[in-house]
Amino acid sequence: MKLTNNQKKFLRARGHTLKSIVMVGQHGLSEAVLAELESTMTK
């Protein structure tokens, strides 16, 4: 599914108001990040 530029702009703007719960750093999605995400999502 390809998004138009307007759709991308809309979604990006919506994302700015969300509070982040997990940050993925320069090393990408590691086992530790996955574990933290799972822990956070089950709370």
Backbone torsions as a table, in degrees:
resi	resn	phi	psi	omega
1	MET	NA	122.0	-179.9
2	LYS	-101.0	133.8	179.3
3	LEU	-96.0	145.5	174.9
4	THR	-77.1	165.5	178.2
5	ASN	-60.8	-37.6	178.5
6	ASN	-65.9	-37.9	177.8
7	GLN	-66.1	-42.5	177.7
8	LYS	-61.5	-43.9	179.4
9	LYS	-61.2	-43.9	179.5
10	PHE	-61.4	-48.1	-178.6
11	LEU	-66.7	-38.6	177.6
12	ARG	-61.6	-43.3	179.5
13	ALA	-64.5	-40.4	178.0
14	ARG	-64.1	-35.5	-178.6
15	GLY	-68.1	-25.5	-178.6
16	HIS	-66.0	-25.4	-178.0
17	THR	-87.5	-8.2	-178.3
18	LEU	-82.8	144.4	175.7
19	LYS	-87.7	125.5	-179.0
20	SER	-73.6	142.9	178.2
21	ILE	-114.6	-22.6	177.6
22	VAL	-142.1	132.7	178.5
23	MET	-110.3	132.6	176.7
24	VAL	-100.9	121.8	-176.0
25	GLY	-89.0	-163.4	-174.8
26	GLN	-66.6	-19.6	-179.7
27	HIS	-89.3	2.9	174.6
28	GLY	81.1	-156.3	-175.2
29	LEU	-89.2	99.5	-178.2
30	SER	-99.1	174.6	177.2
31	GLU	-60.6	-37.5	179.8
32	ALA	-65.3	-40.7	178.9
33	VAL	-66.5	-42.6	178.0
34	LEU	-61.6	-41.3	178.8
35	ALA	-64.0	-42.5	178.7
36	GLU	-64.9	-40.8	178.5
37	LEU	-62.9	-46.1	179.0
38	GLU	-62.2	-42.5	178.7
39	SER	-62.3	-42.9	-178.6
40	THR	-68.3	-40.0	-176.2
41	MET	-72.4	-22.7	-178.9
42	THR	-89.2	-3.1	179.8
43	LYS	-77.8	NA	NA
